[in-house]
């Protein structure tokens, strides 16, 4: 279990737009980590897509390697909304 998942995401905060292919790869990885989680999109606004993934559940199953992969695919942690978002 990753106890500092939010901090790991915060280390790699970015404003870079990663594009559709990277987002598809992020969804594929999230599906591997949380295969029974069907509705992962919460909302989209201001160019950001908010993911409806409970951080606590993700922390139980994710590795640090997974987090780095997701970050490379444009997934970041938004501390204001306490959500993962696609940037």
BATIPA-199829 format. One record per atom (N, C-alpha, C, CB): residue number from 1; atom name; x, z, y. Coordinates in steps of 0.05 Angstrom, whole numbers, plus 5000, padded with zeros to 4 digits. Atoms other than C-alpha are relative to their C-alpha. Glycine has a CB too. Example, Ala and Ser with C-alpha at 12.3 -4.5 7.8 and 13.67 -1.06 7.14 Angstrom:
<pts>
  nr atom    X    Z    Y
   1    N 5018 5000 4976
   1   CA 5246 5156 4910
   1    C 5018 5000 5024
   1   CB 4980 5025 5001
   2    N 4984 4999 4976
   2   CA 5273 5143 4979
   2    C 4985 5014 5022
   2   CB 5009 4971 5009
</pts>
This chain:
<pts>
  nr atom    X    Z    Y
   1    N 5017 5000 4976
   1   CA 5000 5000 5000
   1    C 5018 5000 5025
   1   CB 4981 5025 5000
   2    N 4985 5001 4974
   2   CA 5026 4981 5069
   2    C 4986 5019 5019
   2   CB 5000 4970 5011
   3    N 5011 4980 4982
   3   CA 5015 5041 5114
   3    C 5001 4992 5029
   3   CB 5013 5026 4996
   4    N 4996 5007 4972
   4   CA 5040 5009 5178
   4    C 4993 4971 5005
   4   CB 5029 5006 5008
   5    N 5007 5028 4999
   5   CA 5004 4942 5172
   5    C 4996 4991 5029
   5   CB 4974 4995 4984
   6    N 5005 5008 4972
   6   CA 4983 4942 5246
   6    C 5026 4997 5015
   6   CB 4982 5021 5013
   7    N 4974 5002 4986
   7   CA 5054 4955 5269
   7    C 5015 4975 4992
   7   CB 5017 5025 4994
   8    N 4987 5024 5009
   8   CA 5081 4899 5226
   8    C 4989 4975 5014
   8   CB 4998 4997 4969
   9    N 5012 5023 4986
   9   CA 5032 4850 5257
   9    C 5008 5001 5030
   9   CB 4969 5001 4998
  10    N 4993 4998 4972
  10   CA 5047 4876 5327
  10    C 5029 4991 5006
  10   CB 4997 5029 5010
  11    N 4972 5008 4997
  11   CA 5122 4862 5317
  11    C 5002 4970 5006
  11   CB 5016 5007 4976
  12    N 4999 5029 4998
  12   CA 5106 4788 5314
  12    C 4978 4988 5018
  12   CB 4998 4988 4972
  13    N 5020 5010 4982
  13   CA 5055 4781 5370
  13    C 5009 4974 5013
  13   CB 4994 5022 5022
  14    N 4993 5027 4991
  14   CA 5053 4709 5393
  14    C 4977 4987 5015
  14   CB 5009 4983 4977
  15    N 5021 5016 4987
  15   CA 5015 4661 5437
  15    C 5001 4971 4991
  15   CB 5004 5001 5031
  16    N 4996 5027 5011
  16   CA 5034 4600 5396
  16    C 4974 4991 4985
  16   CB 5024 4998 4982
  17    N 5023 5011 5015
  17   CA 4977 4555 5370
  17    C 5011 4987 4975
  17   CB 4984 4981 5017
  18    N 4988 5009 5025
  18   CA 4991 4540 5297
  18    C 4986 4976 4988
  18   CB 5000 5022 4980
  19    N 5014 5023 5009
  19   CA 4938 4488 5282
  19    C 4985 5003 4973
  19   CB 5019 4978 4997
  20    N 5019 4999 5022
  20   CA 4889 4472 5227
  20    C 5013 5004 4973
  20   CB 4984 4975 4999
  21    N 4987 4998 5026
  21   CA 4937 4464 5168
  21    C 5009 5029 4995
  21   CB 5024 4980 4998
  22    N 4990 4973 5002
  22   CA 4968 4532 5181
  22    C 4976 5019 4995
  22   CB 5015 5009 5025
  23    N 5023 4983 5003
  23   CA 4899 4563 5186
  23    C 4989 4998 4971
  23   CB 4978 4993 5020
  24    N 5009 5004 5027
  24   CA 4878 4533 5119
  24    C 5018 5016 4981
  24   CB 5000 4970 4993
  25    N 4981 4985 5017
  25   CA 4941 4563 5088
  25    C 4995 5030 5002
  25   CB 5029 4993 5008
  26    N 5006 4972 4996
  26   CA 4923 4630 5118
  26    C 4975 5008 4984
  26   CB 4996 5006 5030
  27    N 5024 4994 5015
  27   CA 4853 4627 5088
  27    C 5005 5000 4970
  27   CB 4978 4979 5006
  28    N 4993 5000 5029
  28   CA 4882 4608 5020
  28    C 5014 5026 4992
  28   CB 5019 4976 4994
  29    N 4986 4975 5006
  29   CA 4929 4668 5022
  29    C 4981 5024 5000
  29   CB 5024 5004 5019
  30    N 5019 4978 4999
  30   CA 4874 4715 5044
  30    C 4981 5000 4976
  30   CB 4984 4998 5026
  31    N 5017 5002 5024
  31   CA 4831 4689 4987
  31    C 5015 5010 4975
  31   CB 4991 4971 4996
  32    N 4985 4990 5023
  32   CA 4887 4705 4938
  32    C 5002 5031 5001
  32   CB 5029 4988 5001
  33    N 4998 4972 4996
  33   CA 4894 4775 4967
  33    C 4973 5014 4996
  33   CB 5012 5007 5027
  34    N 5027 4989 5001
  34   CA 4819 4789 4973
  34    C 4981 4980 4989
  34   CB 4991 5010 5029
  35    N 5016 5022 5012
  35   CA 4785 4741 4924
  35    C 4970 5004 5001
  35   CB 5009 4996 4972
  36    N 5029 4995 5000
  36   CA 4717 4775 4927
  36    C 4989 5003 5028
  36   CB 4994 5025 4984
  37    N 5009 4997 4972
  37   CA 4713 4776 5003
  37    C 4992 4972 5009
  37   CB 5023 5012 5018
  38    N 5011 5027 4995
  38   CA 4668 4717 5020
  38    C 4999 4993 5030
  38   CB 4972 4998 4988
  39    N 5003 5005 4972
  39   CA 4652 4722 5094
  39    C 5023 5012 5016
  39   CB 4973 5011 5010
  40    N 4977 4989 4985
  40   CA 4718 4728 5130
  40    C 5000 4993 5029
  40   CB 5026 4991 4987
  41    N 5001 5007 4972
  41   CA 4700 4696 5196
  41    C 4979 5017 5014
  41   CB 4993 4970 5004
  42    N 5019 4983 4984
  42   CA 4669 4743 5247
  42    C 4988 4985 5023
  42   CB 5015 5025 5010
  43    N 5009 5014 4976
  43   CA 4666 4703 5311
  43    C 5023 4984 5011
  43   CB 4987 5019 5021
  44    N 4979 5015 4986
  44   CA 4704 4654 5354
  44    C 4994 4999 5030
  44   CB 5003 4971 4988
  45    N 5004 5001 4971
  45   CA 4714 4659 5429
  45    C 5027 4999 5013
  45   CB 4984 5025 5010
  46    N 4975 5003 4984
  46   CA 4767 4642 5481
  46    C 5023 4989 4984
  46   CB 5007 5027 5011
  47    N 4979 5012 5015
  47   CA 4806 4601 5431
  47    C 5010 5017 4977
  47   CB 5022 4992 5017
  48    N 4992 4982 5021
  48   CA 4811 4658 5382
  48    C 4978 5002 4979
  48   CB 5007 5029 5011
  49    N 5019 4997 5022
  49   CA 4777 4663 5314
  49    C 5005 5028 4988
  49   CB 5003 4978 4979
  50    N 4997 4973 5009
  50   CA 4765 4735 5295
  50    C 4992 5001 4970
  50   CB 4982 5020 5016
  51    N 5004 4998 5028
  51   CA 4769 4752 5221
  51    C 4987 5027 4993
  51   CB 5026 4997 4984
  52    N 5015 4976 5008
  52   CA 4721 4802 5189
  52    C 5012 5010 4974
  52   CB 4970 4993 4996
  53    N 4986 4989 5023
  53   CA 4772 4832 5142
  53    C 5008 5029 5007
  53   CB 5026 4983 4994
  54    N 4993 4972 4995
  54   CA 4778 4908 5138
  54    C 5030 5005 4997
  54   CB 4984 5018 4982
  55    N 4971 4995 5000
  55   CA 4849 4926 5156
  55    C 5008 5020 4978
  55   CB 5009 5010 5027
  56    N 4994 4980 5020
  56   CA 4847 4986 5109
  56    C 5000 4988 4972
  56   CB 4980 5023 5002
  57    N 5001 5013 5026
  57   CA 4827 4944 5049
  57    C 5023 4981 4996
  57   CB 4973 4984 4997
  58    N 4978 5018 5001
  58   CA 4879 4892 5065
  58    C 5026 5015 4995
  58   CB 5002 4983 5026
  59    N 4975 4984 5003
  59   CA 4933 4946 5071
  59    C 5004 5009 4971
  59   CB 4999 5023 5019
  60    N 4997 4991 5027
  60   CA 4918 4968 5000
  60    C 5011 4978 4981
  60   CB 4972 5009 4989
  61    N 4994 5022 5018
  61   CA 4931 4899 4971
  61    C 5023 4982 5009
  61   CB 4976 4984 4995
  62    N 4981 5019 4988
  62   CA 4979 4863 5017
  62    C 5029 5010 4997
  62   CB 4993 4995 5029
  63    N 4971 4993 4999
  63   CA 5055 4861 5013
  63    C 5010 4992 5028
  63   CB 5016 4985 4978
  64    N 4988 5007 4974
  64   CA 5101 4856 5073
  64    C 5005 4970 5001
  64   CB 5026 5016 5005
  65    N 4996 5029 5002
  65   CA 5117 4785 5049
  65    C 4974 4985 5007
  65   CB 5010 4992 4972
  66    N 5026 5012 4993
  66   CA 5042 4768 5053
  66    C 4995 5001 5030
  66   CB 4978 5015 4985
  67    N 5005 4997 4971
  67   CA 5039 4795 5124
  67    C 5017 4980 5015
  67   CB 5007 5029 5009
  68    N 4982 5019 4986
  68   CA 5099 4753 5146
  68    C 4989 4971 4996
  68   CB 5028 5002 4989
  69    N 5011 5027 5006
  69   CA 5067 4691 5113
  69    C 4976 4996 5018
  69   CB 4992 4998 4971
  70    N 5024 5003 4983
  70   CA 5001 4704 5150
  70    C 5007 4997 5029
  70   CB 4982 5024 4996
  71    N 4990 5002 4973
  71   CA 5038 4713 5215
  71    C 5010 4971 5005
  71   CB 5021 5020 5006
  72    N 4990 5027 4998
  72   CA 5073 4646 5204
  72    C 4977 4980 5001
  72   CB 5019 4993 4977
  73    N 5023 5017 5000
  73   CA 5004 4616 5194
  73    C 4982 5004 5024
  73   CB 4983 5004 4974
  74    N 5015 4996 4975
  74   CA 4979 4642 5261
  74    C 4981 5023 4999
  74   CB 4985 4976 5006
  75    N 5017 4976 5001
  75   CA 4945 4707 5240
  75    C 5014 5022 5014
  75   CB 4993 5008 4970
  76    N 4989 4978 4986
  76   CA 4957 4763 5288
  76    C 4980 5023 5001
  76   CB 5008 4992 5029
  77    N 5017 4977 4998
  77   CA 4930 4833 5297
  77    C 4993 5005 5030
  77   CB 5013 5026 4988
  78    N 5009 4995 4973
  78   CA 4888 4846 5360
  78    C 4992 5029 5002
  78   CB 4976 4981 5008
  79    N 5005 4971 4999
  79   CA 4891 4920 5376
  79    C 4976 5007 5017
  79   CB 5025 5015 5012
  80    N 5023 4995 4983
  80   CA 4836 4915 5428
  80    C 4974 5000 4983
  80   CB 4998 4979 5023
  81    N 5024 5002 5017
  81   CA 4784 4892 5377
  81    C 5003 5012 4973
  81   CB 4992 4971 4998
  82    N 4993 4990 5027
  82   CA 4819 4921 5316
  82    C 4993 4980 4979
  82   CB 4986 5027 4995
  83    N 5005 5022 5019
  83   CA 4813 4854 5281
  83    C 5025 4983 4997
  83   CB 4976 4982 5009
  84    N 4981 5022 5003
  84   CA 4859 4802 5253
  84    C 4987 4976 5013
  84   CB 5008 4995 4970
  85    N 5010 5024 4988
  85   CA 4852 4737 5291
  85    C 5018 4976 4994
  85   CB 4996 5004 5031
  86    N 4985 5025 5001
  86   CA 4874 4665 5284
  86    C 5005 4992 5028
  86   CB 4985 4977 4983
  87    N 4993 5007 4972
  87   CA 4910 4646 5347
  87    C 5005 4971 5003
  87   CB 5025 5016 5009
</pts>
